[in-house]
Structure formats: C-alpha cells, structure tokens
C-alpha cells in the first residue's frame, strides 16, 4: 500500500478510537511495524498526531475529525485473507441455477473466486466482480448500468436503482462500512450506496451480510437496515466475549 493511503487509514483509525498502536495498524495494513513507525513520525511532524510508547494519540489541536474514505486499492490490502475466508463460507449457500446479487466493496469482491465457477446468474454494481470474469467462468454476469465511480469501482445512481427494480434474487450478499450490534444497525457511507443495498434486500428471498471485523461498532451517516434483517452475518475472526445476535457467524 502506498504511503498516502496508509496515512489516511491511520488518521481514520485515530479519529475513531483516539489512540492507535504500531502492532495493530501494521497487522491491519499488512506492513511491518517499522513502516508504521515511519508513517507515525511523518504524521507527527505534520501535527496530525502525537507519538506515545508503542503507538500514537490525537495531537492537541490536530484536525482529524473528518471522515476519511480509503481508495479501493487501499481497502483491498486490508485483511485480504480474512475477507477470502468469509467469502468462501458465504458462497457455500449458493446453489446451481440461482440468481444472486453481489453488492459493492472489497468484502464482497472475493465472492467472485467461488461463484464465477458455478452455473448461476450474478447481478452486480461492483466492477471488481467483472474484472475477475474469465473465459472459463460458468456464471452469467449482469453488470448494472449507471454512474460509475472509478475510485470505488462501483456503479450507483438512479439508472442503477431503476434497473435493480426489475430483478428478483434468490440471495443478496451485502457489504457495509460498519455495524452497531447494540443499536442493531447496518450503515452505509452515502445515500446512493444505501439505496442500492436497500433495493437489493427488498428483491431478495434471502440476504447475507459480509463484514470485516474492523468494522464492528463503526457508525456511519446512513442507516441501511437492522442486523436482524439478514439470515446470516459472516464476520472474520473468533467470537469475541459479550452478547452477539444469533445470526452472526464468526469465520476463522
């Protein structure tokens, strides 16, 4: 991952929790702790954070209260193995002959590795799915038209929403920027993404949520639906302590 993308991610995590550590950030980004230390040093020199033993805290007066969205390239480098395990578990629900919707995002894109080889129909607004199609793929793929956002490799807008209204899905696989277990809420980053998810959920017989564990307790501006609206919620890692909904499946 390039330095600028790492720096944005560090500031986003710092904004969320107020404190970050070298080891945690290095693990999330898949880089060495030495690389993270150098990033922290540069950000401290810019007045964006203050280094402490083992990590960093918000710098007094530093403006890190903005909502930083990572590029699709940066997101792809966060927990790739975990996302693949979650996708593999979710893909096992799909049966030959079904029509499925694949949402946007890097947690959904790994599903292509397991679903394109099946004799099914895939409908998606996620260009990352299309990029994985090969002559050997058995699935029939429909890429919904609309306004293309290159940074996120996704298609949104009124045309995409109208097109989705004409489909019916056996299953919909949805991604999210964050979930709040206490408030029973699934969030989206913006209204256009929220609308795409909501239409797909309305048109699906069964729906599934795929979540990166780093998105637990992240709060967004747009409420998609409740966690209990999904048949199953797949999330990577061991089951943490505490109470979690019965439909949550922790994949290791």
PAZAPA-4460 file (N, C-alpha, C; in steps of 0.05 Angstrom, whole numbers, plus 32768, in hexadecimal, padded with zeros to 4 digits):
% residues 252
    n_x    n_y    n_z   ca_x   ca_y   ca_z    c_x    c_y    c_z   seq   type   mol
   8011   7FE8   8000   8000   8000   8000   8012   8019   8000     1      X     A
   800A   802D   7FF0   801A   8045   7FEE   8018   8055   8009     2      X     A
   802C   8066   800D   802D   8075   8027   8015   8086   802C     3      X     A
   800B   8094   8017   7FF5   80A6   801B   7FDC   8097   8024     4      X     A
   7FD7   807F   8019   7FC0   806F   8021   7FC3   8065   803E     5      X     A
   7FDC   805E   8045   7FE1   8055   8061   7FDB   806C   8074     6      X     A
   7FE4   8084   806D   7FE0   809B   807E   7FC3   80A1   8082     7      X     A
   7FB3   809F   806D   7F96   80A4   806F   7F89   808F   8081     8      X     A
   7F92   8076   807F   7F87   8061   8090   7F8E   8066   80AD     9      X     A
   7FA7   806E   80B2   7FAF   8073   80CE   7F9F   8089   80DA    10      X     A
   7F9A   809F   80CB   7F8B   80B5   80D5   7F6E   80AE   80DA    11      X     A
   7F63   809D   80C8   7F47   8093   80CC   7F45   8083   80E6    12      X     A
   7F58   8070   80EA   7F57   8060   8102   7F5B   8071   811B    13      X     A
   7F6C   8085   8119   7F71   8097   812F   7F58   80A7   8136    14      X     A
   7F4A   80B0   8121   7F32   80BF   8124   7F1C   80AE   8132    15      X     A
   7F1C   8094   812C   7F08   8083   8137   7F0C   807C   8155    16      X     A
   7F26   8077   815C   7F2B   806C   8176   7F3B   807F   8188    17      X     A
   7F48   8093   817C   7F58   80A6   818C   7F74   809D   8192    18      X     A
   7F79   8083   818E   7F94   8078   8193   7F98   8060   8181    19      X     A
   7FB0   805D   8176   7FB7   8046   8165   7FD3   803C   816C    20      X     A
   7FD8   8023   8167   7FF2   8018   816E   8000   800D   8154    21      X     A
   801B   800C   8155   802A   8003   813E   8022   7FE7   8135    22      X     A
   8021   7FD5   8148   801C   7FB9   8141   8000   7FB5   8134    23      X     A
   7FEC   7FC2   8140   7FD1   7FC0   8135   7FCF   7FCA   8119    24      X     A
   7FD9   7FE2   8114   7FD8   7FEE   80F9   7FE8   7FDE   80E5    25      X     A
   7FFF   7FD4   80EE   8010   7FC4   80DC   8001   7FAB   80D3    26      X     A
   7FF3   7F9E   80E6   7FE4   7F86   80E0   7FCC   7F8C   80CD    27      X     A
   7FBF   7FA2   80D2   7FA7   7FA8   80C1   7FAF   7FAF   80A5    28      X     A
   7FC6   7FBC   80A1   7FCF   7FC5   8087   7FE2   7FB0   8079    29      X     A
   7FEB   7F9D   8088   7FFD   7F89   807C   8018   7F93   8076    30      X     A
   8022   7FA5   8087   803D   7FB0   8083   804D   7FAD   809D    31      X     A
   8067   7FB3   809D   8077   7FB0   80B4   8073   7FC6   80C8    32      X     A
   8079   7FC0   80E2   8076   7FD5   80F6   808A   7FEC   80F1    33      X     A
   80A1   7FE6   80E5   80B4   7FFB   80DE   80A8   800F   80CB    34      X     A
   8099   8005   80B7   808B   8016   80A4   8077   8028   80B2    35      X     A
   8068   801C   80C4   8054   802C   80D3   8061   8041   80E4    36      X     A
   8077   803A   80F0   8085   804E   8101   808D   8066   80F0    37      X     A
   8097   8061   80D8   80A0   8077   80C7   8087   8088   80BF    38      X     A
   8071   807B   80BA   8058   808A   80B4   8050   809B   80CB    39      X     A
   8051   8090   80E3   804A   809F   80FB   805C   80B8   80FE    40      X     A
   8076   80B4   80F9   8089   80CA   80FB   8082   80E1   80E8    41      X     A
   807B   80DA   80D0   8074   80EE   80BC   805A   80FD   80C3    42      X     A
   8047   80ED   80CD   802E   80F9   80D5   8031   810B   80EE    43      X     A
   8043   8103   8100   8049   8114   8117   8056   812E   810F    44      X     A
   8068   812C   80FB   8075   8145   80F1   8061   8158   80E4    45      X     A
   804B   814C   80DA   8036   815D   80CD   8022   8167   80E2    46      X     A
   8025   815E   80FB   8013   8166   8110   7FF9   8157   8110    47      X     A
   7FF8   8140   8103   7FDF   8130   8101   7FDB   811D   8119    48      X     A
   7FF1   8116   8126   7FEF   8104   813D   8006   8109   8150    49      X     A
   8005   80FC   8167   801C   80FE   817A   8024   80E1   8182    50      X     A
   803D   80DB   817D   8046   80C0   8183   8049   80BB   81A1    51      X     A
   8042   80A3   81AA   8046   809B   81C5   8053   807F   81C5    52      X     A
   8059   8074   81DC   8065   805A   81DD   8054   8045   81CF    53      X     A
   805E   8039   81B9   8050   8024   81AB   803B   802C   8197    54      X     A
   8037   8047   8195   8022   804F   8182   8020   806D   8180    55      X     A
   8006   8077   817E   8002   8093   817B   7FE6   809B   8185    56      X     A
   7FE3   80B4   818D   7FC9   80BF   8195   7FC4   80D8   8184    57      X     A
   7FAC   80E2   8186   7FA6   80FB   8178   7FB7   8111   8183    58      X     A
   7FC1   8121   8171   7FD1   8139   8178   7FBE   814F   8180    59      X     A
   7FC4   815D   8196   7FB4   8174   819F   7FB2   8188   8188    60      X     A
   7F99   818D   8180   7F95   81A1   816B   7F97   8195   814F    61      X     A
   7F9D   817C   814D   7F9F   8170   8132   7F83   816A   8128    62      X     A
   7F7E   8170   810F   7F64   816C   8103   7F63   8151   80F6    63      X     A
   7F59   813D   8105   7F56   8122   80FA   7F38   811A   80FC    64      X     A
   7F27   812E   80FE   7F0B   8127   8102   7EFB   8125   80E8    65      X     A
   7F09   8120   80D2   7EFC   811D   80B8   7EF8   8100   80B2    66      X     A
   7EE5   80FA   80A0   7EDF   80DF   8098   7EEF   80D7   8080    67      X     A
   7F05   80C9   8084   7F17   80C1   806F   7F0E   80A7   8062    68      X     A
   7F0A   80A7   8048   7F04   808F   803A   7F1C   8086   802A    69      X     A
   7F24   806D   802E   7F3B   8062   8020   7F34   805C   8003    70      X     A
   7F49   805C   7FF2   7F45   8054   7FD6   7F41   8036   7FD5    71      X     A
   7F36   802C   7FBF   7F30   8010   7FBC   7F4A   8000   7FBD    72      X     A
   7F60   800B   7FB3   7F7A   7FFE   7FB4   7F83   7FFA   7FD1    73      X     A
   7F7F   800F   7FE2   7F87   800D   7FFE   7F76   7FF8   800C    74      X     A
   7F5C   7FF9   8007   7F4A   7FE6   8015   7F50   7FC9   800E    75      X     A
   7F58   7FC5   7FF5   7F5F   7FA9   7FED   7F75   7F9D   7FFD    76      X     A
   7F86   7FAE   8008   7F9E   7FA5   8017   7F98   7FA1   8034    77      X     A
   7F80   7FA6   803D   7F79   7FA3   8059   7F6B   7F88   805D    78      X     A
   7F77   7F77   806E   7F6D   7F5D   8075   7F64   7F4C   805D    79      X     A
   7F75   7F49   8048   7F6D   7F3A   8030   7F67   7F1C   8036    80      X     A
   7F77   7F0F   8047   7F73   7EF3   804D   7F59   7EEF   805C    81      X     A
   7F53   7F01   806F   7F3B   7EFE   807F   7F22   7F02   806D    82      X     A
   7F24   7F15   805A   7F0D   7F1A   8048   7F08   7F02   8036    83      X     A
   7F1E   7EF4   802F   7F1B   7EDD   801E   7F0E   7EC6   802D    84      X     A
   7F15   7EC2   8046   7F08   7EAD   8056   7EEA   7EB2   805A    85      X     A
   7EE4   7ECB   805F   7EC7   7ED2   8062   7EB8   7ECE   8048    86      X     A
   7EC4   7ED5   8032   7EB7   7ED2   8018   7EB3   7EB4   8012    87      X     A
   7EC7   7EA4   8018   7EC5   7E87   8013   7EAD   7E7B   8023    88      X     A
   7EAB   7E83   803C   7E95   7E78   804C   7E7A   7E81   8042    89      X     A
   7E78   7E9A   8039   7E5E   7EA5   802F   7E57   7E98   8015    90      X     A
   7E6B   7E93   8004   7E66   7E88   7FE9   7E5A   7E6C   7FEA    91      X     A
   7E5F   7E5E   8000   7E55   7E42   8002   7E36   7E41   8003    92      X     A
   7E29   7E58   8008   7E0C   7E58   8009   7DFF   7E58   7FED    93      X     A
   7E0E   7E60   7FD9   7E04   7E63   7FBE   7E01   7E49   7FAF    94      X     A
   7DEA   7E44   7FA3   7DE4   7E2B   7F95   7DE4   7E30   7F77    95      X     A
   7DEA   7E1C   7F66   7DE8   7E1F   7F49   7DCD   7E29   7F40    96      X     A
   7DCD   7E3A   7F2C   7DB4   7E45   7F21   7DA9   7E5D   7F2F    97      X     A
   7DB6   7E66   7F44   7DAB   7E7D   7F53   7DB4   7E97   7F47    98      X     A
   7DA6   7EAC   7F4D   7DAD   7EC8   7F46   7DB4   7ED6   7F5F    99      X     A
   7DCD   7EE1   7F60   7DD6   7EEE   7F79   7DDF   7F0B   7F73   100      X     A
   7DDD   7F1C   7F87   7DE7   7F37   7F85   7E00   7F3A   7F96   101      X     A
   7E14   7F46   7F8A   7E2D   7F4B   7F98   7E31   7F69   7F9B   102      X     A
   7E32   7F73   7FB3   7E34   7F8F   7FB9   7E50   7F9A   7FB2   103      X     A
   7E53   7FB3   7FB6   7E6D   7FC0   7FB1   7E7F   7FBB   7FC9   104      X     A
   7E99   7FC1   7FC5   7EAC   7FBF   7FDB   7EC0   7FA8   7FDA   105      X     A
   7ED5   7FAA   7FE8   7EEB   7F97   7FE8   7EE5   7F7E   7FF9   106      X     A
   7ED1   7F80   800A   7EC9   7F68   801A   7EB8   7F55   8008   107      X     A
   7EAB   7F60   7FF4   7E9A   7F51   7FE2   7EA9   7F46   7FCA   108      X     A
   7EBD   7F55   7FC1   7ECC   7F4D   7FA8   7ED8   7F31   7FAA   109      X     A
   7EE3   7F28   7FC1   7EEE   7F0D   7FC2   7EDA   7EF6   7FBC   110      X     A
   7EC0   7EFC   7FBE   7EAC   7EE8   7FB7   7EAE   7EDF   7F9A   111      X     A
   7EB9   7EF0   7F89   7EBC   7EE9   7F6D   7ECD   7ED0   7F69   112      X     A
   7EE1   7ECD   7F7A   7EF3   7EB6   7F78   7EE4   7E9C   7F7B   113      X     A
   7ECE   7E9C   7F8A   7EC0   7E84   7F90   7EA6   7E81   7F80   114      X     A
   7E9B   7E97   7F77   7E81   7E96   7F6A   7E82   7E96   7F4B   115      X     A
   7E97   7EA1   7F40   7E99   7EA2   7F22   7E9B   7E86   7F16   116      X     A
   7EA4   7E73   7F25   7EA6   7E58   7F1B   7E8C   7E48   7F1C   117      X     A
   7E77   7E54   7F28   7E5D   7E47   7F2B   7E4A   7E4F   7F15   118      X     A
   7E38   7E3D   7F0D   7E24   7E43   7EF8   7E0D   7E53   7F04   119      X     A
   7E12   7E6D   7F09   7DFF   7E7F   7F15   7DFE   7E99   7F06   120      X     A
   7DEC   7EAA   7F0E   7DEB   7EC5   7F03   7DF3   7ED9   7F19   121      X     A
   7E06   7EEA   7F12   7E10   7EFE   7F25   7E08   7F1A   7F1B   122      X     A
   7DFB   7F2A   7F2C   7DF5   7F46   7F27   7E05   7F57   7F3A   123      X     A
   7E12   7F6B   7F30   7E23   7F7B   7F42   7E27   7F98   7F38   124      X     A
   7E2D   7FAA   7F4A   7E36   7FC5   7F44   7E54   7FC8   7F4A   125      X     A
   7E61   7FB1   7F4F   7E7D   7FB1   7F58   7E8F   7FA9   7F41   126      X     A
   7E9E   7FBC   7F37   7EAF   7FB7   7F20   7EC6   7FA4   7F27   127      X     A
   7ECC   7FA1   7F41   7EE1   7F8E   7F49   7ED9   7F71   7F42   128      X     A
   7EBF   7F6C   7F42   7EB5   7F52   7F3A   7EBB   7F4D   7F1C   129      X     A
   7EB4   7F61   7F0C   7EB8   7F5F   7EEF   7ED5   7F5A   7EE8   130      X     A
   7EE7   7F67   7EF7   7F04   7F64   7EF2   7F0E   7F48   7EF6   131      X     A
   7EFE   7F37   7F04   7F07   7F1C   7F0A   7EFA   7F07   7EF7   132      X     A
   7EEA   7F10   7EE4   7EDD   7EFE   7ED1   7EF2   7EF5   7EBD   133      X     A
   7EF2   7EDB   7EB7   7F05   7ECF   7EA3   7EF4   7EBF   7E8F   134      X     A
   7F01   7EB6   7E79   7EF3   7EA5   7E66   7EE9   7E8B   7E73   135      X     A
   7EF6   7E82   7E89   7EEE   7E69   7E96   7ED7   7E6D   7EAA   136      X     A
   7ECF   7E86   7EAF   7EBA   7E8B   7EC2   7EA0   7E7F   7EB8   137      X     A
   7E91   7E71   7ECA   7E78   7E65   7EC3   7E60   7E76   7EC9   138      X     A
   7E64   7E89   7EDB   7E4E   7E9B   7EE3   7E47   7EAF   7ECD   139      X     A
   7E2E   7EB6   7ECB   7E25   7ECB   7EB9   7E25   7EE5   7ECA   140      X     A
   7E33   7EF9   7EC1   7E37   7F11   7ED1   7E29   7F29   7EC4   141      X     A
   7E19   7F37   7ED4   7E0B   7F50   7ECC   7E17   7F67   7EDC   142      X     A
   7E24   7F79   7ECE   7E2F   7F91   7EDB   7E1B   7FA8   7ED7   143      X     A
   7E0F   7FB1   7EED   7DFA   7FC5   7EEC   7E05   7FE0   7EE3   144      X     A
   7DF7   7FED   7ED1   7E01   8007   7EC7   7DFA   801E   7EDA   145      X     A
   7E07   8034   7ED5   7E03   804C   7EE5   7E1B   805D   7EE7   146      X     A
   7E1E   806D   7EFC   7E35   807F   7EFF   7E4C   806F   7F0B   147      X     A
   7E62   806F   7EFD   7E7A   8060   7F06   7E8C   8071   7F17   148      X     A
   7E94   8067   7F2E   7EA6   8075   7F40   7EC1   8066   7F40   149      X     A
   7ED5   806F   7F30   7EEE   8061   7F2D   7EFD   805B   7F47   150      X     A
   7EFD   806E   7F5A   7F0B   806B   7F73   7F02   8053   7F82   151      X     A
   7EE8   804C   7F80   7EDC   8036   7F8F   7ED5   801F   7F7D   152      X     A
   7ED9   8022   7F63   7ED2   800D   7F50   7EB5   8003   7F52   153      X     A
   7EA3   8017   7F56   7E87   8010   7F5A   7E75   8021   7F49   154      X     A
   7E5D   8017   7F44   7E49   8025   7F34   7E31   802C   7F46   155      X     A
   7E29   8045   7F46   7E13   804D   7F57   7E01   8060   7F47   156      X     A
   7DED   806B   7F55   7DDC   807F   7F48   7DC1   8075   7F40   157      X     A
   7DB1   8087   7F35   7D95   8082   7F2F   7D92   806B   7F1A   158      X     A
   7DA3   806A   7F06   7DA1   8055   7EF1   7DA6   803A   7EFE   159      X     A
   7DBB   8038   7F0F   7DC1   801F   7F1C   7DAA   8016   7F2E   160      X     A
   7D9E   8029   7F3D   7D88   8023   7F4E   7D70   8019   7F3F   161      X     A
   7D6A   8027   7F29   7D53   801F   7F18   7D57   8003   7F0C   162      X     A
   7D6F   7FFD   7F03   7D75   7FE3   7EF7   7D72   7FCC   7F0B   163      X     A
   7D7B   7FD1   7F23   7D7A   7FBC   7F38   7D5D   7FB5   7F3F   164      X     A
   7D4B   7FC9   7F3C   7D2F   7FC4   7F42   7D22   7FAE   7F31   165      X     A
   7D2F   7FA8   7F19   7D24   7F94   7F07   7D2D   7F78   7F0D   166      X     A
   7D40   7F75   7F20   7D4A   7F5A   7F26   7D3D   7F4F   7F3F   167      X     A
   7D3F   7F34   7F41   7D38   7F26   7F59   7D50   7F14   7F60   168      X     A
   7D58   7F13   7F79   7D70   7F04   7F81   7D69   7EEE   7F94   169      X     A
   7D76   7ED7   7F90   7D74   7EC2   7FA4   7D83   7ECA   7FBD   170      X     A
   7D9A   7ED7   7FB9   7DAB   7EE0   7FCF   7DB8   7EFA   7FC8   171      X     A
   7DBC   7F0B   7FDD   7DCB   7F24   7FDA   7DE1   7F24   7FEE   172      X     A
   7DF9   7F2B   7FE5   7E10   7F2D   7FF7   7E18   7F4A   7FF9   173      X     A
   7E17   7F54   8011   7E19   7F71   8016   7E32   7F77   8026   174      X     A
   7E40   7F8D   801F   7E56   7F97   802F   7E4E   7FAF   803F   175      X     A
   7E60   7FB8   8051   7E5A   7FCF   8062   7E73   7FDD   806A   176      X     A
   7E70   7FF7   8071   7E87   8006   807C   7E89   8004   809A   177      X     A
   7E73   7FF9   80A6   7E73   7FF6   80C3   7E59   7FEB   80CE   178      X     A
   7E5A   7FDE   80E5   7E42   7FD4   80F2   7E43   7FDB   810F   179      X     A
   7E2C   7FDF   811B   7E2A   7FE4   8138   7E17   7FCF   8143   180      X     A
   7E23   7FBC   8152   7E14   7FA6   815D   7E00   7FB0   8172   181      X     A
   7E08   7FC3   8182   7DF6   7FCD   8197   7DDE   7FDA   818B   182      X     A
   7DE1   7FEA   8176   7DCB   7FF8   816A   7DBE   7FE8   8153   183      X     A
   7DC8   7FD0   814E   7DBC   7FBF   813A   7DBB   7FCE   811F   184      X     A
   7DD2   7FD9   8117   7DD3   7FEA   80FF   7DEA   7FE3   80ED   185      X     A
   7DE4   7FE3   80D3   7DF7   7FE0   80BD   7DF9   7FFA   80AF   186      X     A
   7E12   8004   80AA   7E15   801F   809F   7E21   801E   8083   187      X     A
   7E1C   8034   8074   7E29   8039   805A   7E37   8053   805B   188      X     A
   7E4A   8057   8049   7E5A   8070   8048   7E4B   8087   803D   189      X     A
   7E38   8082   802A   7E29   8098   801D   7E0E   808E   8015   190      X     A
   7DFD   80A1   800D   7DE1   809A   8007   7DDE   8089   7FEE   191      X     A
   7DEF   808C   7FDA   7DEE   807C   7FC2   7DF4   805F   7FC7   192      X     A
   7E08   805A   7FD7   7E0F   803E   7FDF   7DF8   8032   7FF0   193      X     A
   7DED   8043   8002   7DD7   803A   8013   7DBF   8031   8002   194      X     A
   7DB8   8040   7FED   7DA1   8039   7FDD   7DA5   8020   7FCD   195      X     A
   7DBD   801C   7FC2   7DC3   8003   7FB4   7DC0   7FEB   7FC6   196      X     A
   7DCA   7FED   7FDE   7DC8   7FD6   7FF1   7DAB   7FD1   7FF8   197      X     A
   7D9C   7FE6   7FFD   7D80   7FE3   8006   7D6F   7FD6   7FF0   198      X     A
   7D74   7FDE   7FD7   7D64   7FD2   7FC1   7D6B   7FB5   7FBE   199      X     A
   7D85   7FAE   7FBF   7D8D   7F92   7FBD   7D81   7F81   7FD3   200      X     A
   7D80   7F8C   7FEB   7D74   7F7E   8002   7D56   7F79   7FFD   201      X     A
   7D48   7F8D   7FF2   7D2C   7F8A   7FED   7D26   7F75   7FD7   202      X     A
   7D39   7F71   7FC5   7D35   7F5F   7FAE   7D3F   7F43   7FB3   203      X     A
   7D4B   7F3F   7FCA   7D58   7F25   7FD0   7D46   7F14   7FE2   204      X     A
   7D46   7EFA   7FDD   7D38   7EE7   7FEF   7D48   7EE3   8008   205      X     A
   7D63   7EE3   8006   7D74   7EE0   801D   7D8B   7EF3   801A   206      X     A
   7D94   7EFE   8030   7DAA   7F12   802F   7DC0   7F0B   8044   207      X     A
   7DD8   7F12   803D   7DEF   7F0C   804E   7E01   7F25   804F   208      X     A
   7E0C   7F2A   8066   7E1E   7F41   806A   7E3B   7F36   806E   209      X     A
   7E4E   7F42   8060   7E6A   7F3A   8062   7E78   7F52   806F   210      X     A
   7E86   7F4C   8086   7E91   7F62   8096   7EAE   7F5C   809C   211      X     A
   7EBF   7F6F   8099   7EDB   7F6E   80A3   7ED9   7F76   80C1   212      X     A
   7EE7   7F67   80D2   7EE6   7F6C   80EF   7EEE   7F88   80F7   213      X     A
   7EFE   7F95   80E6   7F06   7FB1   80EC   7EEE   7FC4   80EB   214      X     A
   7ED8   7FBB   80E0   7EC0   7FCC   80DD   7EAC   7FC9   80F4   215      X     A
   7EB2   7FB8   8107   7EA1   7FB5   811E   7EA0   7FD0   812D   216      X     A
   7E88   7FD9   8134   7E84   7FF1   8143   7E8C   800A   8135   217      X     A
   7E8E   8009   811A   7E93   8021   810B   7E78   802D   8103   218      X     A
   7E75   8047   8107   7E5C   8055   8102   7E5E   8066   80EA   219      X     A
   7E4A   8064   80D8   7E49   8074   80C0   7E32   8088   80C0   220      X     A
   7E2F   8096   80AB   7E1A   80AB   80AA   7E00   80A0   80A0   221      X     A
   7E00   8089   8092   7DE8   807F   8085   7DE1   8063   808E   222      X     A
   7DC9   8060   8098   7DBF   8047   80A4   7DB2   8036   808D   223      X     A
   7DBF   801F   8088   7DB5   800E   8072   7D9D   7FFD   807D   224      X     A
   7DA2   7FEE   8092   7D8E   7FDC   809D   7D98   7FD2   80B8   225      X     A
   7D89   7FC0   80C4   7D92   7FB4   80DD   7DA2   7F9B   80D8   226      X     A
   7DB3   7F94   80EB   7DC3   7F7B   80E8   7DB1   7F63   80E7   227      X     A
   7D9A   7F65   80F4   7D87   7F4E   80F4   7D78   7F4A   80DA   228      X     A
   7D7D   7F5C   80C7   7D70   7F59   80AC   7D7E   7F44   809B   229      X     A
   7D95   7F3B   80A4   7DA5   7F28   8095   7DA2   7F0C   80A0   230      X     A
   7DA1   7EF9   808E   7DA0   7EDD   8096   7DB9   7ED5   80A5   231      X     A
   7DD0   7EDD   809A   7DE9   7ED9   80A8   7DFC   7EF1   80A4   232      X     A
   7E0C   7EF6   80B8   7E21   7F0B   80B6   7E3C   7EFD   80B9   233      X     A
   7E4C   7EFE   80A4   7E66   7EF1   80A5   7E7B   7F06   80AC   234      X     A
   7E8B   7EFF   80C0   7EA0   7F11   80CA   7EB9   7F01   80D1   235      X     A
   7ED0   7F0C   80CA   7EE9   7EFD   80CE   7EF2   7EFE   80EB   236      X     A
   7F01   7EE9   80F3   7F0D   7EE9   810E   7EFD   7ED8   8122   237      X     A
   7F09   7ED4   813A   7EFC   7EC5   814F   7EE5   7ED5   815B   238      X     A
   7ED2   7EC8   8166   7EBB   7ED6   8172   7EC4   7EE5   818B   239      X     A
   7EC1   7F00   818C   7ECA   7F0F   81A3   7EB8   7F09   81BB   240      X     A
   7EC1   7F12   81D2   7EB0   7F10   81EA   7E9A   7F24   81E8   241      X     A
   7E84   7F1D   81F5   7E6D   7F2F   81F4   7E55   7F23   81E5   242      X     A
   7E40   7F31   81E4   7E27   7F28   81D7   7E27   7F31   81BA   243      X     A
   7E23   7F1E   81A8   7E21   7F24   818C   7E08   7F16   8181   244      X     A
   7DFC   7F21   816C   7DE4   7F15   8160   7DE8   7EF8   8158   245      X     A
   7DD4   7EE8   8159   7DD6   7ECC   8152   7DDD   7EC7   8135   246      X     A
   7DD7   7EDA   8124   7DDC   7ED6   8107   7DF8   7EDD   80FF   247      X     A
   7E09   7EE4   8112   7E25   7EEB   810C   7E36   7ED1   810B   248      X     A
   7E45   7ECD   80F5   7E56   7EB7   80F1   7E73   7EC1   80F1   249      X     A
   7E83   7EB9   8104   7E9F   7EC1   8105   7EB0   7EAC   80F7   250      X     A
   7EBF   7EB5   80E3   7ECE   7EA3   80D2   7EEC   7EA5   80D8   251      X     A
   7EF9   7E8F   80DF   7F16   7E8F   80E4   7F24   7E7F   80CF   252      X     A
***
